Structure formats: structure tokens, C-alpha cells
């Protein structure tokens, strides 16, 4: 009979590799957690859709800042925030230039708060104050509901894939 010699380290390493190849309760818990995460994402999407369809009176008209086509669109939007007509038109022109410059670079506005980054060309100060932004923010969006749904599904899938790739790796 042949005798082979195996060190304790090699024996322990083989046992560790063999134990990682078996399914156990850790994998079941991870699967259950993944199902709960998927359920939460689906419920959030359903809830957002239900909130969008909830009738509470006349539907407000939202302006998609990433689809603005002229400073005149922004002038109407800025009416509740800036009382002076000349200041409102100047702010609308500067905001439009800011939005178009981002659009040209292939960077749509990620959120409405990004408007605070628009600077006045002469003074270098922000075109909008935080109060102005607070006045117009309820009337603006930066993505459509369909785009929002696509982003939620995409990032949910990336989340689940990354969790399971780590386990498989």
C-alpha cells in the first residue's frame, strides 16, 4: 500500500475549499434577503406609479429641465421666484445657457438642485438663491417617470448582481 504525506495546512485548505462549494444556511439567508430587496424595489415602483396617478385636483404641470427649448420656458417658471421682469429674464437666459452647456457636454441635470451651480457671468454668484430654488422646485423635474423606472430597475439589478457575484466569486 502506498503512503502519501499531506501537511495539516493542505488538509485544512482542502476542507475549506470543500465547505465553500456546499450550499448552506448562509446562501438561503442571502436568497431570502435578495427576494425581500426585489419585493421592496417592486413595491416602491408600484407606490410611485400610484402616487403619480392619485387625483388630488387639477394636475400640476411640471417642466422637465432637461427638455427646455428656450429661455422663455424658464421665464414662466421663474415667475413665482423672481418678481422683477428684467431680473427674471436675465436669470432665465443664464439658466438656459447653463442647461444647454451641460446638454452639449452630454451631462443632463442630475437633479433640480444642480441649478444652484449656474453662475452669473458678470458677478460669478449663483443665478438662483436657495429661496428661489425652493419656490420653483415643486414645479420642475429632470427625468420622466419612464426614465425613473428604468433607472430604478437598472440599479436594482446591479445591486443584486453585485451581491451574488461576490458570493459566487
C-alpha positions in Angstrom: 0.0 0.0 0.0 1.3 3.5 -1.0 1.5 6.2 1.6 1.1 9.9 0.8 2.0 12.6 3.1 -0.3 15.6 3.4 0.5 18.5 5.7 -2.1 19.9 8.1 -2.2 23.1 6.2 -3.0 21.3 2.9 -5.6 19.2 4.7 -7.3 22.3 6.2 -7.1 24.2 2.9 -8.9 21.3 1.1 -11.6 21.2 3.8 -12.1 25.0 3.5 -12.5 24.7 -0.3 -14.9 21.8 0.0 -17.0 23.6 2.6 -17.3 26.7 0.3 -18.7 24.6 -2.5 -21.7 23.4 -0.5 -24.9 25.3 -0.1 -25.8 26.1 3.5 -28.0 28.4 5.5 -25.9 31.5 4.6 -26.9 31.0 1.0 -30.6 30.6 2.0 -30.5 33.7 4.0 -28.9 35.6 1.2 -31.5 34.3 -1.2 -34.3 35.4 1.2 -32.7 38.8 1.6 -32.5 39.2 -2.2 -36.2 38.3 -2.5 -37.0 40.9 0.1 -34.9 43.5 -1.7 -36.6 42.8 -5.0 -40.0 42.9 -3.3 -39.1 46.3 -1.8 -38.0 47.7 -5.2 -41.2 46.5 -6.9 -43.4 48.0 -4.1 -41.5 51.3 -4.4 -42.2 51.4 -8.2 -45.8 50.5 -7.7 -46.2 53.1 -5.0 -44.6 55.8 -7.1 -46.9 54.9 -10.0 -49.9 55.0 -7.7 -48.8 58.4 -6.3 -48.4 59.7 -9.8 -51.9 58.6 -10.7 -53.6 59.8 -7.5 -56.1 62.6 -8.3 -56.0 65.4 -5.8 -57.4 68.1 -8.0 -56.0 69.8 -11.1 -52.8 68.1 -12.2 -49.8 70.4 -11.9 -47.8 70.9 -15.0 -44.1 70.0 -14.4 -41.3 71.4 -16.5 -38.6 68.9 -17.5 -35.5 71.0 -17.2 -33.5 68.6 -19.4 -36.0 69.2 -22.2 -36.2 73.0 -22.0 -36.0 74.5 -25.5 -35.8 78.3 -24.9 -35.3 80.9 -22.1 -39.0 81.8 -22.4 -39.9 78.4 -20.9 -37.7 79.2 -17.9 -39.1 82.8 -17.6 -42.6 81.4 -17.0 -41.1 79.0 -14.4 -39.3 81.7 -12.5 -42.3 84.0 -12.1 -43.1 82.8 -8.6 -39.5 83.2 -7.5 -38.3 86.4 -9.1 -40.7 89.4 -9.1 -38.7 91.8 -11.3 -39.3 91.1 -15.0 -35.8 92.1 -16.1 -34.1 90.1 -13.4 -36.4 87.1 -14.3 -35.5 87.3 -18.0 -31.8 87.6 -17.2 -31.9 84.7 -14.8 -33.8 82.6 -17.4 -31.3 83.3 -20.1 -28.4 82.4 -17.8 -30.1 79.2 -16.6 -30.9 78.2 -20.2 -27.2 78.7 -21.2 -26.2 76.6 -18.2 -28.6 73.8 -19.1 -27.6 73.9 -22.7 -23.9 73.8 -21.9 -24.4 70.7 -19.8 -26.5 69.2 -22.6 -23.7 69.8 -25.1 -21.2 68.0 -22.8 -23.6 65.1 -22.6 -24.4 65.7 -18.9 -28.1 66.2 -18.2 -29.1 67.8 -15.0 -29.0 65.0 -12.3 -31.4 66.9 -10.1 -33.2 70.2 -9.8 -30.7 71.4 -7.1 -28.0 71.4 -9.8 -29.4 74.8 -10.9 -27.6 76.3 -8.0 -24.3 75.6 -9.9 -25.4 78.1 -12.6 -23.3 81.2 -12.1 -23.9 84.8 -13.2 -21.3 85.6 -15.9 -20.7 89.1 -14.6 -20.7 88.6 -10.8 -19.7 84.9 -10.5 -22.6 84.5 -8.0 -25.2 81.8 -8.3 -28.1 82.8 -10.6 -30.6 81.4 -8.1 -30.8 81.7 -4.4 -31.9 78.7 -2.3 -35.2 80.5 -1.7 -35.7 80.9 -5.5 -34.9 77.2 -6.0 -37.4 76.3 -3.2 -40.1 78.3 -5.0 -39.6 76.6 -8.4 -38.6 73.1 -7.3 -42.1 71.7 -6.9 -42.8 72.6 -10.5 -39.8 71.0 -12.1 -38.4 67.6 -12.9 -35.3 66.3 -14.5 -36.4 62.9 -15.7 -39.6 61.4 -17.0 -41.4 58.7 -15.0 -40.4 56.1 -17.6 -36.7 57.1 -17.2 -37.0 57.0 -13.4 -38.4 53.4 -13.6 -35.6 52.4 -16.0 -33.0 53.8 -13.5 -34.6 52.0 -10.5 -34.7 48.7 -12.4 -31.1 49.1 -13.7 -29.6 49.9 -10.3 -31.7 47.3 -8.5 -30.3 44.7 -11.0 -26.8 46.0 -10.5 -27.2 45.7 -6.7 -28.5 42.1 -6.8 -25.9 41.1 -9.4 -23.0 42.5 -7.3 -24.2 40.8 -4.1 -24.5 37.4 -5.9 -21.2 37.9 -7.9 -19.4 38.3 -4.6 -20.9 35.1 -3.2 -20.0 33.2 -6.4 -16.6 34.6 -6.6 
